[in-house]
Amino acid sequence: MPKILFQLPDGSKMDVAADNGITLMEAARAANVSGIDANCGGACACSTCHVYVDPEWVSRFPSREDMEADMLDFAIDPDETTSRLACQLKIDDSFNGLLVRVPNEQAP
């Protein structure tokens, strides 16, 4: 079971154990990670599960699909390199030790 570290806007960190096969967004919601709103429930139809992936991890993930890139246009303060939608990242054992930062605010 991989462990993922969520850094919250206030600098505090949450270590979340996540099941393989679910998305990063589902793991965050199950652990009540503050700031991961996921208003669309994971349908890639909003940007309220926006996270910043630690730069050391960015290359380990597949590139953004067009729909994710389009939704990130609605995120508050997206970063061209590190911004991802947590609903688009499926967890497996390779996520163990992943660090993601939760933005200061999510889009409404």
C-alpha positions as CSV (number, residue, x, y, z in Angstrom):
1,M,0.0,0.0,0.0
2,P,1.8,3.2,-1.2
3,K,2.1,6.2,1.1
4,I,1.6,9.6,-0.3
5,L,2.6,12.8,1.4
6,F,0.2,15.8,0.9
7,Q,1.6,19.2,1.8
8,L,-1.2,21.5,2.8
9,P,-1.1,25.3,2.1
10,D,-0.2,26.0,5.7
11,G,2.9,23.9,5.4
12,S,1.6,21.0,7.4
13,K,1.8,17.5,5.9
14,M,-0.5,14.5,5.8
15,D,0.8,11.0,5.2
16,V,-1.9,9.0,3.4
17,A,-1.8,5.3,2.8
18,A,-3.7,4.5,-0.4
19,D,-5.0,1.4,-2.1
20,N,-3.7,0.5,-5.5
21,G,-6.1,1.1,-8.3
22,I,-7.8,4.2,-7.0
23,T,-7.0,7.7,-8.0
24,L,-5.0,10.2,-6.1
25,M,-8.2,12.3,-5.7
26,E,-10.0,9.3,-4.2
27,A,-7.2,8.7,-1.7
28,A,-7.2,12.4,-0.7
29,R,-11.0,12.4,-0.2
30,A,-10.9,9.2,1.8
31,A,-8.3,10.7,4.1
32,N,-10.2,14.1,4.3
33,V,-7.3,16.0,2.9
34,S,-8.3,19.6,3.2
35,G,-8.3,21.5,-0.1
36,I,-9.1,18.6,-2.4
37,D,-12.7,19.5,-3.2
38,A,-13.3,17.2,-6.2
39,N,-16.6,18.8,-7.0
40,C,-17.2,16.7,-10.1
41,G,-16.4,13.4,-8.3
42,G,-13.5,12.5,-10.5
43,A,-15.0,13.0,-14.0
44,C,-12.3,15.4,-15.1
45,A,-15.0,18.1,-15.4
46,C,-13.6,20.7,-13.0
47,S,-10.3,21.6,-11.5
48,T,-11.0,21.3,-7.8
49,C,-8.7,18.4,-7.3
50,H,-5.7,20.4,-8.7
51,V,-2.4,19.5,-7.0
52,Y,1.3,20.3,-7.6
53,V,3.4,17.2,-8.1
54,D,6.9,17.5,-6.6
55,P,9.2,18.3,-9.5
56,E,11.3,15.1,-8.9
57,W,8.1,13.0,-9.6
58,V,6.8,14.8,-12.7
59,S,8.6,12.7,-15.2
60,R,7.3,9.5,-13.6
61,F,3.7,10.2,-14.8
62,P,2.2,10.0,-18.2
63,S,1.7,13.3,-20.0
64,R,-1.6,15.1,-19.5
65,E,-4.4,14.1,-21.8
66,D,-6.1,17.0,-23.6
67,M,-9.1,17.0,-21.3
68,E,-7.0,17.3,-18.2
69,A,-4.9,20.1,-19.8
70,D,-8.2,21.9,-20.7
71,M,-9.5,21.7,-17.1
72,L,-6.2,22.9,-15.7
73,D,-6.9,26.2,-17.6
74,F,-9.6,26.8,-15.0
75,A,-7.4,26.1,-12.0
76,I,-6.2,28.9,-9.8
77,D,-2.4,29.5,-10.4
78,P,-1.6,26.4,-12.4
79,D,2.0,25.5,-13.1
80,E,2.8,24.4,-16.6
81,T,5.2,21.6,-15.3
82,T,3.9,20.4,-11.9
83,S,0.1,21.0,-12.0
84,R,-2.0,17.8,-12.3
85,L,-5.6,16.9,-11.6
86,A,-5.5,14.2,-8.8
87,C,-8.5,12.5,-10.4
88,Q,-6.3,11.6,-13.4
89,L,-3.5,9.9,-11.5
90,K,-4.2,6.2,-10.8
91,I,-2.3,4.9,-7.8
92,D,0.0,1.9,-7.9
93,D,3.1,0.9,-5.8
94,S,5.3,3.3,-7.7
95,F,3.5,6.2,-5.9
96,N,5.1,5.2,-2.6
97,G,6.8,8.4,-1.3
98,L,5.1,10.8,-3.7
99,L,4.9,14.4,-2.5
100,V,2.1,16.6,-3.8
101,R,1.3,20.2,-2.7
102,V,-2.3,21.3,-2.3
103,P,-2.9,24.8,-3.7
104,N,-3.8,27.7,-1.5
105,E,-7.3,27.7,-3.1
106,Q,-9.2,25.7,-5.7
107,A,-11.4,27.1,-8.4
108,P,-15.0,27.5,-7.4
